[in-house]
Amino acid sequence: MSIGFWQILVVLLIIVLIFGTSRMKSMGSDLGKALKGFKKEIKEEDDPNRDS
């Protein structure tokens, strides 16, 4: 048994009802900033010319 389109749609609708669209936008923005910072740190760690 797999998760279908309608089940995903219902879960997303419940999340929107609980958190509201404005809070979801801020959570998405915060998540994006966190991922950007994480990628930056990984890239700097892989750089062999970086002074430590």
C-alpha positions in Angstrom: 0.0 0.0 0.0 1.5 3.3 -1.0 0.6 6.9 -0.2 -1.6 8.4 -2.8 -2.1 11.9 -4.1 -5.3 12.4 -2.0 -3.6 11.4 1.2 -0.7 13.9 0.6 -3.2 16.6 -0.3 -5.2 16.0 3.0 -2.0 16.1 5.1 -0.9 19.4 3.4 -4.3 20.9 3.9 -4.2 20.0 7.6 -0.8 21.6 8.0 -1.9 24.8 6.3 -5.0 24.9 8.6 -2.8 24.4 11.7 0.1 26.7 11.0 -1.4 29.2 8.5 0.2 30.4 5.3 2.3 33.3 6.9 3.9 31.0 9.5 4.7 28.4 6.8 6.4 31.1 4.7 8.6 32.1 7.6 9.4 28.4 8.4 10.3 27.9 4.7 12.5 31.0 4.8 14.3 29.9 8.0 14.8 26.4 6.6 16.3 27.9 3.4 18.7 30.0 5.4 19.8 27.1 7.5 20.4 24.9 4.4 22.4 27.8 2.7 24.6 28.1 5.8 25.1 24.4 6.0 26.1 24.2 2.3 28.5 27.1 2.8 30.2 25.4 5.8 30.5 22.1 3.9 32.1 23.9 0.9 34.5 25.8 3.2 35.5 22.5 4.9 36.3 20.8 1.5 38.5 23.8 0.4 42.1 22.6 0.9 43.5 26.2 0.6 41.5 27.4 3.6 43.6 28.7 6.5 42.8 27.2 9.8 
